[in-house]
Amino acid sequence: QVQLQESGPGLLKPSETLSLTCSVSGGSIGGSQWSWIRQSTGKGLEWIGYIHHSGGSNYNPSLRSRVTMSVDTSKNQFSLNLSSVTAADTAVYYCARDSSHYWKFDLWGRGTLVTVSS
Amino acid sequence: QSALTQPASVSGSPGQSITISCTGTSSDIGTYNLVSWYQKHPGTAPKLIIFEFTKRPSGVSNRFSGSKSGNTASLTVSGLQPEDEAHYYCSSYAGSSTVLFGGGTKLTVL
C-alpha cells in the first residue's frame, strides 16, 4: 500500500525558504505526477505545482517566481522549496499523487503544518 | 486564474439529497472533462470521491454522483448520512498543466 509522508521544519521566519520533502513508501515514484497542495486556516485548497518522476514540472502562476520542485528517484522522494515566505504562506502543506496524469489526486499525505512567524 | 466558485455551506437532513455546485469558466470546467471532487474531514487528508465529472474511484459509495452543465460542475450526495458531514472541494484542470481548486463547501447533516 503506497503511502506519502511530508517532512520539514514547522516554523519559519519571514523571508526564509520553506523546504519540504515527501517520501513515497510502498511503491515507486516512477510513472506518476506528484503535486504539492496547501490549505491556509479557514481557506480552501491551493495547488502549488507538480513534478513528474522524469523531472518535468509546472507551478501555480501566482507562486511561480518563488517555487522550485525537485525529485530524487533514488530516494523515492520529491521536494518543495518556497522562497521569501511571509505569514500568508502559513498553511498545512500536502503532497499528493496523480497516478493517471488526468489531474486527479488519488493519494494524499497527512499534511504538515508550516507556520511563518517572527 | 481565479479559484472555482462553490457555496460556503449546504445542509440537509439524514436521508435527504443535497447538491453542491462548482462554477468555473470556459477556460477550465467548460473546456476540460477533468473535474474532481474531494471530501475532507477535519484533521484528515482530502479523499478523492469523483473524477472526470462523473466517475467514482473504487470503494466510494454510489451515493456520491457528479454532473456537468456548461461551466458548472455539481456533486450530489443522496441518502445523507451523519458521516457525510465534511468539507467538499472541487478541482478542475485549467490548461497549461495547471489546476484550480474551489473554495470549499461545508456540508452539515442536520
Interface residues (C-beta under 8 A of the other chain):
Chain A: S35 I37 K43 G44 L45 E46 W47 Y50 N58 N60 P61 S62 Y94 S100 Y102 W103 K104 F105 D106 W108 G109 R110 G111
Chain B: Q1 A3 Q6 L34 S36 Y38 T44 A45 P46 K47 L48 F51 E52 P57 Y89 S91 S92 Y93 S96 S97 T98 V99 L100 F101 G102 G103 G104
